[in-house]
């Protein structure tokens, strides 16, 4: 599914990249580039199992509150092998942030196929606010491969509340996510994600350490539980 810009012309997924380049940044803004990635024992997303051991690289560009992030995930083994490439264009000020994400999965071999009901792209809008002790986000798919059981657009939605805290030297984050209606995550209103993440630097030598994290996830809707370990590079 293609989406339209404010002038009604077609804006494909690559338009997210072009849009970032056309946004004028304040003269005093300093552009920053970030490079990184995670290696995870399994890929769990919003309470759902998306694959086994995976490498997940990321590349980001930010300036003046705007950001453009490329993120991917590639599984190591079959049948869990999965390729996913995501581009997110976002803007944040204070605790408020807004973003549009183009998700693509290798269920279709043609990345540039945006035809309705054929494309493997999914487009999501996000509104979020970080109050400090509590962060809230609303995420809704508005275009692409997101249809309900009756064939109509599902507008699959995921709402999450998360709270960071610290115990000793370990940083923790608790999160609860739900979906309000039938869609990608559930067939009705349901809590689909209850998670607790712990993060800590693992010391390798006196001068080198690796950020590591573990996460426990429960999905009350599917009655599944997951335990994930990962390291960040």
C-alpha positions in Angstrom: 0.0 0.0 0.0 1.3 3.4 -1.0 0.7 6.5 1.1 0.1 10.1 0.1 1.8 13.2 1.1 -0.1 16.5 1.9 -0.2 17.4 -1.8 -1.8 14.1 -2.7 1.1 12.7 -4.6 2.3 9.1 -4.0 5.1 8.9 -1.4 6.7 5.4 -1.3 8.7 4.1 1.6 11.9 5.6 0.2 10.1 8.9 0.6 10.7 8.7 4.3 14.4 9.0 3.6 13.8 11.9 1.2 11.6 13.7 3.6 14.3 13.7 6.2 16.7 15.3 3.8 14.2 18.0 2.9 13.4 19.0 6.5 15.3 22.2 7.4 17.2 21.9 10.6 17.9 24.9 12.8 21.2 26.6 12.0 22.7 25.8 15.4 21.6 22.1 15.3 24.5 19.7 15.2 23.9 16.5 13.2 24.7 13.3 15.0 25.2 9.8 13.6 24.8 6.6 15.7 25.9 3.1 14.8 25.1 0.0 16.8 23.3 -3.3 17.1 22.1 -6.1 19.3 22.7 -9.9 19.3 19.6 -11.6 20.9 18.9 -15.2 21.9 15.4 -14.7 20.4 13.4 -11.9 18.8 10.4 -11.0 20.9 8.4 -8.0 19.9 5.3 -6.6 21.7 4.7 -10.0 23.4 5.0 -12.0 20.1 7.7 -14.4 19.0 9.3 -13.2 15.8 12.3 -15.5 15.5 15.2 -17.3 17.1 18.8 -16.0 17.5 19.1 -12.8 15.6 21.5 -10.0 14.8 19.8 -6.5 14.8 21.9 -3.7 13.4 20.9 0.0 13.7 22.0 3.3 12.0 20.6 6.6 13.1 20.9 10.3 12.0 19.5 13.1 14.2 19.5 16.9 14.1 17.4 19.6 15.7 14.9 17.2 17.3 14.4 15.2 14.0 15.7 11.7 13.6 15.9 9.1 10.9 16.7 5.5 12.0 17.3 2.4 10.0 16.9 -0.9 12.0 17.0 -4.5 10.9 16.8 -8.0 12.1 18.2 -11.2 10.5 17.6 -14.6 12.0 20.4 -17.2 12.0 18.5 -20.5 11.7 15.6 -22.0 9.7 12.6 -22.1 10.1 13.0 -19.0 12.3 15.0 -17.2 9.5 13.5 -13.8 9.0 14.7 -10.5 7.5 13.1 -7.3 8.6 14.1 -3.8 7.6 12.5 -0.7 9.3 12.9 3.0 8.7 11.6 5.5 11.2 11.2 9.2 10.8 10.6 10.9 14.1 10.5 14.2 15.9 10.8 14.8 19.6 10.7 17.8 21.9 10.8 17.6 25.7 9.0 14.4 26.6 6.8 14.4 23.5 7.6 12.4 20.4 5.9 11.5 17.1 7.1 9.0 14.5 6.2 7.2 11.2 7.7 3.8 10.7 7.9 1.7 7.5 8.2 -2.0 8.4 9.2 -4.5 5.7 9.5 -8.3 6.0 10.9 -10.8 3.5 7.6 -12.6 3.1 7.7 -10.8 -0.2 11.0 -10.9 -2.2 10.3 -7.5 -3.8 11.1 -4.6 -1.5 9.7 -2.0 -3.8 6.2 -3.7 -4.2 3.7 -1.2 -2.7 0.6 -2.7 -4.3 -2.4 -3.0 -2.1 -2.8 -6.5 -0.6 0.5 -7.6 -2.2 3.0 -5.5 -0.3 5.1 -6.7 2.6 5.4 -3.2 4.0 3.4 -1.9 7.0 3.2 1.7 7.9 2.7 2.8 11.5 2.2 6.1 13.3 3.4 6.6 16.9 2.6 9.2 19.5 4.4 9.0 22.8 5.1 11.0 25.9 7.8 10.3 28.5 6.9 11.8 31.9 10.1 10.5 33.4 8.8 7.9 35.9 6.3 6.7 33.3 6.3 6.6 29.5 3.2 6.1 27.4 2.9 5.3 23.6 0.2 4.7 21.1 1.1 2.9 17.9 -1.3 2.3 15.0 -0.8 0.8 11.6 -2.5 3.0 9.0 -1.4 1.6 5.7 0.2 -1.5 4.1 -0.3 -5.2 4.9 -2.7 -4.9 7.8 -6.1 -6.4 7.3 -8.7 -7.9 9.6 -10.5 -11.2 9.2 -13.2 -9.6 7.1 -10.7 -8.1 4.7 -11.1 -4.5 5.9 -8.2 -2.4 7.2 -7.6 -3.5 10.8 -5.7 -0.4 12.1 -3.9 -2.7 14.4 -3.0 -0.8 17.5 -0.6 -1.4 20.4 -0.6 0.8 23.5 2.2 0.6 26.1 3.1 2.0 29.5 6.6 1.6 30.7 8.5 2.6 33.9 12.3 2.6 34.4 13.8 2.1 37.8 17.1 0.9 39.4 17.9 -1.8 41.9 21.6 -1.7 43.0 23.7 -1.4 39.8 21.1 -2.9 37.6 18.8 -0.7 35.4 15.3 -2.1 35.1 12.2 -1.3 33.0 8.7 -2.7 33.5 6.2 -2.6 30.7 2.6 -3.5 30.0 1.1 -3.4 26.5 -2.4 -4.0 25.2 -4.4 -3.9 22.0 -7.8 -2.3 22.1 -9.5 -4.2 19.2 -9.2 -7.0 16.7 -6.0 -6.8 14.6 -2.4 -8.0 14.4 -2.0 -8.7 18.1 -5.3 -10.2 19.2 -8.9 -10.8 18.1 -10.3 -8.2 20.7 -9.3 -6.0 23.6 -6.4 -7.9 25.3 -3.2 -7.4 27.3 -0.6 -8.9 25.0 2.7 -8.0 26.7 3.9 -7.9 30.3 7.7 -7.5 30.4 10.6 -6.8 32.7 14.0 -5.9 31.3 17.3 -5.8 33.3 20.4 -4.1 31.9 24.0 -4.0 33.1 27.5 -3.6 31.8 29.4 -6.9 31.8 33.1 -6.2 32.5 35.4 -8.1 30.1 38.7 -6.5 31.0 39.8 -3.5 33.1 39.2 -1.2 30.1 36.4 -3.0 28.2 32.8 -3.9 29.0 29.8 -5.0 27.1 26.3 -3.8 27.7 24.0 -6.8 28.3 20.3 -7.2 29.0 17.9 -9.9 29.9 14.1 -9.7 29.5 11.2 -11.8 30.8 8.0 -11.5 28.7 4.5 -12.9 29.3 1.7 -12.7 26.8 -1.6 -13.4 28.6 -3.5 -13.6 25.3 -1.4 -16.3 23.7 -0.5 -17.8 27.2 3.2 -17.8 26.2 6.3 -16.8 28.2 9.7 -15.9 26.9 13.2 -15.3 28.4 15.6 -13.3 26.3 19.3 -12.5 26.6 21.1 -9.9 24.5 24.3 -7.9 24.2 24.6 -4.5 22.6 27.5 -3.5 20.4 
